[in-house]
Amino acid sequence: MKKEQPIGVFDSGLGGISVLRELVSLLPAEDFIYFGDSANAPYGERTEREIRALTTAQVDRLAAAGVKAVVLACNTATSAACAPLRRRYRQLPIIGMEPALKPAILSREKPRVVVMATHATLRQKKFERLMARFKDAGEIVKLPCPEIVEFVERGEIHSEALSRYLKERFSIVLQTPVDCVVLGCTHFPFVRETIQQTVGPTVQIFDGAAGTARELKRRLEAIDALRGGARKGAIEWLSSSRDPGCIERAKMLFAL
């Protein structure tokens, strides 16, 4: 690995930009290539085989571009494809995502935690194992919210339709007090404000982006591949979408 090589960041669409913001904040000297597979989004309603094939194809593309590490900035893609990709690219650091269930569960005694995610993430064995680890430490409620991905892909992060959708999804869950909400999809932090309004100001919200950024830094430090200095890194924006406005929406979300 050369320190000057860029870092690849992959998501099924625009959601991974919430992770990219944390990566740039922690590692400002690094160059990044962001690839959003918006043409095939949302991944959350696809089969595991489809998700694995799509993710592998785009990681192959990033590897061919000469990246020194890949961040799978997508919980769904991580669940389906991270392990086989690590076997495929044994010399390339591949950092995945995991719903921030652990910090939520440990934030207080016996909390009631709602995990918002796509259907694919919530049904994966990886998440079932994570739930099993903490099943005695609190109550864990799964709440699939796949349509949020489509709201974000459209750039619709504040709207009456989004607010109505979230109120409908939480209507039964909020009949019993909730302590924490975990954002188990990287699209979801972009509508965090509306989620907070829906669940109330006392509910603590967690997402895994900052932890993923710290893990990338640790992995690059371990192989002496961090780029230092006072330079400001660059971002190359790539998308599978034919929509000419997709890259502009990506830059808009990054600037929020």
C-alpha positions as CSV (number, residue, x, y, z in Angstrom):
1,M,0.0,0.0,0.0
2,K,1.1,3.5,-0.8
3,K,0.0,6.3,1.5
4,E,-1.0,8.4,-1.5
5,Q,-3.6,5.9,-2.7
6,P,-7.3,6.9,-2.2
7,I,-9.8,5.2,0.1
8,G,-12.9,3.6,-1.5
9,V,-16.3,4.2,0.1
10,F,-19.2,2.1,-1.2
11,D,-22.9,2.3,-0.5
12,S,-26.0,1.1,-2.3
13,G,-26.9,4.8,-2.9
14,L,-26.4,8.1,-1.2
15,G,-26.7,6.9,2.4
16,G,-23.0,6.2,2.8
17,I,-22.3,9.9,2.5
18,S,-23.2,10.1,6.2
19,V,-20.2,7.8,6.8
20,L,-18.1,9.7,4.3
21,R,-18.6,12.9,6.3
22,E,-17.2,11.2,9.4
23,L,-14.3,9.8,7.5
24,V,-13.3,13.1,6.0
25,S,-13.7,14.8,9.5
26,L,-11.3,12.2,11.1
27,L,-8.9,11.8,8.2
28,P,-8.9,15.2,6.3
29,A,-5.7,14.6,4.5
30,E,-6.9,11.4,2.7
31,D,-8.4,11.2,-0.8
32,F,-11.6,9.3,-1.2
33,I,-13.5,7.7,-4.1
34,Y,-17.3,7.5,-3.2
35,F,-19.3,5.1,-5.3
36,G,-23.1,5.0,-4.8
37,D,-25.0,2.2,-6.6
38,S,-28.2,4.3,-6.9
39,A,-29.2,2.6,-10.1
40,N,-29.8,-0.6,-8.0
41,A,-31.0,1.0,-4.8
42,P,-32.6,0.1,-2.5
43,Y,-30.6,-3.0,-1.6
44,G,-32.8,-3.7,1.5
45,E,-35.5,-5.4,-0.5
46,R,-33.2,-7.6,-2.5
47,T,-32.1,-11.2,-1.8
48,E,-28.8,-11.9,-0.1
49,R,-27.3,-13.3,-3.3
50,E,-28.3,-10.2,-5.3
51,I,-26.8,-7.9,-2.6
52,R,-23.6,-9.9,-2.5
53,A,-23.2,-9.9,-6.3
54,L,-23.9,-6.1,-6.6
55,T,-21.5,-5.3,-3.8
56,T,-18.7,-7.5,-5.1
57,A,-18.9,-6.0,-8.5
58,Q,-18.5,-2.5,-7.2
59,V,-15.7,-3.4,-4.7
60,D,-14.0,-5.0,-7.7
61,R,-14.3,-1.7,-9.5
62,L,-12.8,0.2,-6.5
63,A,-10.0,-2.3,-6.1
64,A,-9.2,-1.9,-9.9
65,A,-9.0,1.9,-9.3
66,G,-6.2,1.3,-6.8
67,V,-7.7,2.1,-3.5
68,K,-5.8,1.3,-0.3
69,A,-8.9,0.4,1.7
70,V,-12.6,0.0,1.2
71,V,-15.3,1.1,3.6
72,L,-18.7,-0.7,3.0
73,A,-20.8,2.3,4.2
74,C,-23.9,0.2,4.1
75,N,-25.2,-2.1,6.8
76,T,-27.1,-4.3,4.3
77,A,-24.0,-4.7,2.0
78,T,-21.8,-5.5,5.0
79,S,-24.2,-8.2,6.3
80,A,-24.4,-9.9,2.9
81,A,-20.9,-9.4,1.5
82,C,-18.2,-8.3,3.9
83,A,-17.0,-11.8,4.9
84,P,-16.6,-13.1,1.4
85,L,-15.0,-9.9,0.2
86,R,-12.4,-10.2,2.9
87,R,-11.6,-13.6,1.7
88,R,-11.4,-12.3,-1.9
89,Y,-9.1,-9.4,-1.0
90,R,-6.9,-10.6,1.9
91,Q,-4.4,-7.8,1.5
92,L,-7.0,-5.0,1.2
93,P,-8.5,-3.6,4.5
94,I,-12.3,-3.8,4.2
95,I,-14.2,-2.1,6.9
96,G,-17.9,-2.8,7.3
97,M,-20.8,-1.3,9.2
98,E,-22.7,-2.7,12.2
99,P,-25.8,-1.2,13.8
100,A,-24.7,0.7,17.0
101,L,-26.6,-1.7,19.2
102,K,-23.9,-2.1,21.8
103,P,-23.4,1.5,22.8
104,A,-27.2,1.9,22.9
105,I,-27.7,-1.1,25.2
106,L,-24.8,0.0,27.4
107,S,-26.1,3.6,27.7
108,R,-28.3,2.8,30.6
109,E,-29.7,-0.1,32.7
110,K,-32.1,-2.4,30.8
111,P,-33.1,0.1,28.1
112,R,-35.8,-0.4,25.5
113,V,-34.0,0.0,22.2
114,V,-35.6,0.3,18.8
115,V,-33.3,-0.7,15.8
116,M,-34.4,1.0,12.6
117,A,-33.0,-0.7,9.5
118,T,-33.9,-2.4,6.2
119,H,-35.6,-5.8,6.0
120,A,-32.3,-7.3,4.7
121,T,-30.2,-6.1,7.6
122,L,-32.7,-7.2,10.2
123,R,-33.1,-10.7,8.8
124,Q,-29.4,-11.4,8.4
125,K,-27.7,-13.9,10.7
126,K,-25.1,-11.2,11.5
127,F,-27.7,-9.0,13.1
128,E,-29.4,-12.0,14.8
129,R,-26.0,-12.8,16.4
130,L,-25.6,-9.2,17.5
131,M,-29.1,-9.2,19.1
132,A,-28.3,-12.5,20.9
133,R,-25.2,-11.0,22.5
134,F,-27.3,-8.3,24.3
135,K,-30.7,-10.0,24.6
136,D,-30.4,-10.0,28.4
137,A,-29.2,-6.4,28.8
138,G,-32.4,-4.8,27.6
139,E,-35.4,-5.0,25.3
140,I,-34.5,-4.9,21.5
141,V,-37.3,-4.0,19.1
142,K,-36.7,-4.4,15.3
143,L,-38.4,-1.8,13.2
144,P,-38.0,-2.1,9.4
145,C,-38.2,1.3,7.6
146,P,-37.0,0.6,4.1
147,E,-38.9,3.6,2.5
148,I,-36.5,6.0,4.2
149,V,-33.9,5.0,1.7
150,E,-36.1,6.2,-1.1
151,F,-36.8,9.5,0.6
152,V,-33.1,10.2,1.0
153,E,-32.3,9.1,-2.6
154,R,-34.7,11.7,-3.8
155,G,-33.1,14.3,-1.6
156,E,-36.4,14.5,0.5
157,I,-35.0,14.8,4.0
158,H,-37.6,17.3,5.4
159,S,-41.2,16.8,4.3
160,E,-44.7,16.2,5.6
161,A,-44.7,12.9,3.8
162,L,-41.6,11.8,5.6
163,S,-43.0,12.9,8.9
164,R,-46.3,11.0,8.3
165,Y,-44.4,7.9,7.3
166,L,-42.3,7.9,10.5
167,K,-45.3,8.5,12.7
168,E,-47.0,5.5,11.1
169,R,-44.0,3.3,11.5
170,F,-43.5,4.3,15.2
171,S,-47.2,4.3,16.1
172,I,-47.3,0.9,17.8
173,V,-43.7,1.0,19.0
174,L,-44.2,4.2,21.0
175,Q,-47.1,2.8,22.9
176,T,-44.4,1.6,25.3
177,P,-41.7,4.1,26.3
178,V,-38.5,4.0,24.2
179,D,-35.1,4.8,25.6
180,C,-32.9,4.6,22.5
181,V,-33.1,4.4,18.7
182,V,-30.4,2.8,16.6
183,L,-30.1,4.0,13.0
184,G,-29.2,0.7,11.3
185,C,-28.9,2.1,7.8
186,T,-26.5,4.8,6.6
187,H,-29.4,6.7,4.9
188,F,-31.2,7.2,8.1
189,P,-28.9,9.9,9.7
190,F,-30.0,12.3,7.1
191,V,-33.5,12.3,8.5
192,R,-32.3,12.2,12.1
193,E,-34.0,15.5,13.0
194,T,-37.4,14.2,11.9
195,I,-36.9,10.9,13.7
196,Q,-36.0,12.8,16.9
197,Q,-39.2,14.9,16.5
198,T,-41.2,11.6,16.1
199,V,-39.8,9.8,19.1
200,G,-39.4,12.8,21.4
201,P,-36.5,14.8,22.8
202,T,-35.6,12.4,25.7
203,V,-34.9,9.4,23.3
204,Q,-31.2,9.0,22.6
205,I,-30.3,8.2,18.9
206,F,-27.2,6.2,17.9
207,D,-25.5,5.4,14.6
208,G,-22.3,3.7,13.7
209,A,-20.6,6.1,11.4
210,A,-18.1,7.6,13.9
211,G,-17.1,4.1,15.1
212,T,-16.5,3.0,11.5
213,A,-14.3,6.0,10.8
214,R,-12.2,5.2,13.9
215,E,-11.8,1.6,12.8
216,L,-10.6,2.6,9.4
217,K,-8.0,4.9,11.0
218,R,-6.9,2.1,13.2
219,R,-6.5,-0.4,10.3
220,L,-4.5,2.1,8.2
221,E,-2.3,3.0,11.1
222,A,-1.6,-0.7,11.6
223,I,-0.1,-1.0,8.1
224,D,1.5,2.5,8.1
225,A,-0.8,3.6,5.3
226,L,-2.2,6.8,6.8
227,R,-1.6,10.0,4.8
228,G,-0.4,12.8,7.0
229,G,0.4,16.5,6.5
230,A,-1.7,19.6,6.4
231,R,-3.1,18.9,2.9
232,K,-6.9,18.8,2.3
233,G,-7.9,15.6,0.6
234,A,-10.2,15.4,-2.5
235,I,-13.3,13.4,-3.1
236,E,-14.1,11.7,-6.4
237,W,-17.9,11.2,-6.8
238,L,-19.1,8.2,-8.8
239,S,-22.6,6.8,-9.3
240,S,-24.2,4.0,-11.3
241,S,-27.3,6.2,-11.8
242,R,-28.1,7.8,-15.1
243,D,-29.9,10.6,-13.3
244,P,-27.7,13.7,-14.0
245,G,-28.8,15.2,-10.7
246,C,-27.6,12.3,-8.6
247,I,-24.1,13.6,-8.0
248,E,-25.4,17.0,-7.2
249,R,-27.7,15.5,-4.5
250,A,-24.7,13.6,-3.2
251,K,-22.7,16.8,-2.8
252,M,-25.7,18.5,-1.2
253,L,-26.0,15.7,1.4
254,F,-22.3,15.9,2.1
255,A,-22.5,19.6,2.7
256,L,-25.3,19.4,5.3
